[in-house]
Amino acid sequence: MSEVDKVRLSATSAIERSRERRRPIGTKSMALRRQHLARKIGRIFLAGGAVLIAAAIFGLVIQPLGFAGVMAVTLLLVAVAFLFGKWPPFPEPRQADLPKADLKQLAGRTEIWLEAQRPALPAPARQLVDGIGVQLDLLAPQLQTLDTSSPAAANIRKLVGEDLPELVAGYQRIPAGLRKEAHAGRTPDETLVGGLTMLEREIGEAARNLAAGELDKLATRERYLQLKYQGLEGEDLPGTD
């Protein structure tokens, strides 16, 4: 292989890794990124509006801006857009942040953390991470109303915020050259895939159990309404034969 081919292959690999790093594994991580972008755009408009108001007051009270003043205001608006477009950066979660994350954002922030780790994982594990993203999307709506002090919330926080990240981080702490060597009958790659498979199933079960609780409440409410209103329909109204 020529040097040119090596450089091209290296560049292609870098591009693919970059694409993998940016590719979302779930809708909740995308929602958090969109919220952050919306806040940035809001700051840009507020700061730009303040600049324009200040420029208008200066032109009316002190002296007309003139060509030089208009150019200065334009450059200032560009600087404001650049500054607030870059700052603040998106707060990428660290592993240590996940157990303490707001329960309502836990699924989305875990997805973001997994997206950053995904390129360093073997291909079977990357597919499982994608599946875990789907399960986290199913779980996220239940977390919006779940009592943060309940045992279920504590179990989910441990499952999603502790056990899952620690499995992935523990794999990454193993030197790359040792990840395919068997230890206690299994390679680290196989152990990672087995653990992710189990966690994907457990997260899906947690989502379904919480949803089942809501379905039970809905069915109970429907039965109550049936007894209340359909029971009344069977009774004679006062003053009728």
JOKAFEN-V606275 format. One record per backbone hydrogen bond with DSSP energy under -1.0 kcal/mol. CO is the residue of the C=O (numbers start at 0). NH is the residue of the N-H. If there is no record, write none. Layout:
CO,NH  CO,NH
//
This chain:
1,5  2,6  3,7  4,8  5,9  6,10  7,11  8,12  9,13  10,14  11,15  12,16  13,17  14,18  15,19  16,20  17,21  18,22  26,30  27,31  28,32  29,33  30,34  31,35  32,36  33,37  34,38  35,39  36,40  37,41  38,42  39,43  40,44  41,45  42,46  43,47  44,48  45,49  46,50  47,51  48,52  49,53  50,54  51,55  52,56  53,57  54,58  55,59  56,60  57,61  57,62  64,68  65,69  66,70  67,71  68,72  69,73  70,74  71,75  72,76  73,77  74,78  75,79  76,80  77,81  78,82  79,83  80,84  81,85  82,86  89,91  93,96  93,97  97,100  101,104  104,108  105,109  106,110  107,111  108,112  109,113  110,114  111,115  112,116  113,117  116,119  117,120  121,125  122,126  123,127  124,128  125,129  126,130  127,131  128,132  129,133  130,134  131,135  132,136  133,137  134,138  135,139  138,142  146,149  149,153  150,154  151,155  152,156  153,157  154,158  155,159  156,160  157,161  157,162  158,163  161,165  162,166  163,167  164,168  165,169  166,170  167,171  168,172  170,173  174,177  175,178  177,180  178,188  182,185  185,182  186,190  187,191  188,192  189,193  190,194  191,195  192,196  193,197  194,198  195,199  196,200  197,201  198,202  199,203  200,204  201,205  202,206  203,207  204,208  205,209  206,210  207,211  208,212  209,213  210,214  211,215  212,216  213,217  214,218  215,219  216,220  217,221  218,222  219,223  220,224  221,225  222,226  223,227  224,228  225,229  228,232  229,233  231,234  236,239
//
